[in-house]
Amino acid sequence: MANSQKHTPEPEPWQRDILAAFSEAQIRQIAFVPDAGLTGLIDLCEAENSLDTTVLTTEEEGIGLLAGAWLGGQRGALLMQSSGIGNCINTLGLARVCQFPLLIVTTMRGEWHEFNPWQVPMAQATQPALEAMGTIVHRAEEPGSVGALVASGATMAFEGCLQIAVLIPQRLIGRKNW
């Protein structure tokens, strides 16, 4: 009988750096839509006893969940890939108008070595759409900068009640092989 266990790759160093930034920022809630580029980070978060993780049906649910977490006295972060940003545009207005902090970590699709042309338009629109909704965007260019950008974003979000997105380019995630 074949082994039915799924193979989960070892988390990348930048994913461990994000987990450390979450811990430093006292983040307790992680909301996410499963994504291959975030698998290592999601696995780390699920294994961390200090974090409550919630699998979402759609990305915009995470904004409401994290608003509730903030009102209940907890900090949270939303994890998704760039295609999910399009689902969140209207709901991002809630965070901005109600002035609650929002930290989003987004892996990018539709960039370097993308095989699926369907991903390209939203990749091109991700940063402009976030900025149009008042979200401050930081884009990691080197694997070693990811943790520091998330830590900085968490400080800005939670100390300034701002909406911050950290974009992780496809080049850092690696080429998709299907």
C-alpha positions in Angstrom: 0.0 0.0 0.0 1.4 3.4 -0.9 2.2 5.9 1.8 -0.7 8.4 1.9 1.1 11.0 4.0 1.6 14.3 2.2 5.2 15.6 2.0 5.5 19.0 3.5 8.7 20.8 2.6 10.9 22.2 5.4 10.0 25.9 6.2 12.3 28.4 4.6 14.4 30.7 6.8 12.3 33.7 5.9 9.2 31.8 7.1 10.8 31.2 10.4 11.7 34.9 10.5 8.1 35.8 10.0 7.1 33.5 12.9 9.7 35.2 15.1 8.3 38.6 14.1 4.8 37.5 15.0 6.0 36.4 18.4 7.9 39.6 19.0 4.7 41.6 18.1 2.6 39.5 20.4 0.4 38.3 17.6 -2.1 35.6 18.8 -4.5 35.1 15.8 -3.5 33.9 12.3 -6.1 33.8 9.6 -5.3 32.2 6.3 -6.5 30.7 3.0 -4.2 27.7 2.3 -1.5 28.6 -0.2 1.5 26.5 -1.4 3.9 29.5 -1.0 2.9 29.9 2.6 2.7 26.2 3.6 5.9 26.3 5.7 4.8 29.4 7.6 1.2 28.0 8.1 2.7 24.8 9.4 4.9 26.7 11.8 1.9 28.8 13.0 -0.2 25.7 13.5 2.5 24.1 15.6 3.0 27.2 17.8 1.0 26.9 21.0 0.7 30.7 21.5 -1.1 31.1 18.1 -4.7 30.4 17.2 -5.0 29.6 13.5 -8.2 29.9 11.5 -8.6 28.5 8.0 -10.8 30.8 5.9 -13.2 30.1 3.1 -12.3 33.4 1.4 -9.7 36.0 2.2 -12.1 38.9 3.1 -13.4 36.8 6.1 -10.0 37.3 7.6 -10.4 41.1 7.9 -13.6 40.7 9.9 -12.0 37.9 12.0 -9.0 40.1 12.8 -11.2 43.1 13.6 -13.0 41.0 16.1 -9.7 39.8 17.5 -8.5 43.4 17.9 -11.8 44.4 19.6 -11.3 41.4 21.9 -7.8 42.5 22.9 -5.7 40.3 20.6 -3.4 41.0 17.6 -3.6 39.0 14.4 -2.2 38.6 10.9 -3.8 37.6 7.6 -1.9 35.3 5.3 -2.8 34.9 1.6 -1.6 34.9 -1.9 -1.9 37.9 -4.2 -5.0 36.6 -6.0 -6.9 36.9 -2.7 -6.3 40.6 -2.5 -8.9 41.1 -5.2 -11.4 39.5 -2.9 -10.6 41.9 -0.1 -10.9 45.3 -1.7 -14.3 46.3 -0.4 -13.6 44.8 3.1 -10.3 46.7 3.3 -12.5 49.8 3.7 -13.7 48.5 7.0 -10.2 48.5 8.5 -9.5 51.9 7.2 -12.7 53.6 8.1 -12.9 52.0 11.6 -9.2 52.6 12.1 -8.2 49.2 13.3 -4.8 47.7 12.7 -4.4 45.1 9.9 -1.2 43.2 9.1 -1.4 41.2 5.8 1.4 38.9 4.6 0.9 38.2 0.9 2.8 35.8 -1.4 2.8 36.9 -4.9 1.8 34.9 -8.0 1.8 36.1 -11.6 5.4 37.2 -11.5 8.8 35.5 -12.1 8.4 32.1 -13.9 4.6 32.1 -13.6 3.0 29.3 -15.7 -0.6 30.4 -15.2 -1.5 33.5 -17.2 -4.7 33.9 -15.0 -2.5 35.0 -12.1 -0.7 37.9 -14.0 -3.5 40.6 -14.0 -4.0 40.4 -10.2 -0.3 40.4 -9.6 0.0 43.6 -11.5 -2.9 45.1 -9.6 -2.0 43.9 -6.1 0.1 46.8 -4.9 -1.9 49.6 -6.6 -5.2 48.1 -5.3 -3.9 47.9 -1.7 -2.5 51.5 -1.9 -5.8 52.8 -3.4 -7.5 51.4 -0.2 -5.1 53.2 2.1 -2.9 50.2 2.9 0.8 50.8 3.2 2.8 48.3 1.2 6.2 46.9 1.9 7.8 44.6 -0.7 10.5 42.2 0.3 13.3 42.0 -2.2 15.7 39.7 -0.3 14.9 36.6 1.8 16.8 38.1 4.7 14.6 41.2 4.7 11.3 39.4 5.1 11.3 39.1 8.9 12.3 42.7 9.5 9.6 44.0 7.1 7.0 41.9 8.9 8.3 43.2 12.3 8.2 46.8 11.1 4.8 46.3 9.6 3.5 44.9 12.8 4.8 47.9 14.8 3.2 50.3 12.3 -0.1 48.4 12.3 -0.5 47.9 16.0 1.0 51.0 17.3 -0.4 53.3 14.7 -3.7 51.5 13.9 -2.6 51.3 10.2 -3.2 48.8 7.5 0.1 47.2 6.3 0.7 44.6 3.7 4.1 42.8 3.2 4.4 41.4 -0.3 6.7 38.4 -0.8 7.7 38.2 -4.5 7.4 34.9 -6.4 11.2 35.0 -6.8 11.6 34.5 -3.1 9.0 31.7 -2.9 10.4 29.8 -5.8 9.2 28.6 -9.1 6.0 26.6 -9.0 6.3 23.1 -10.5 3.0 21.4 -11.2 
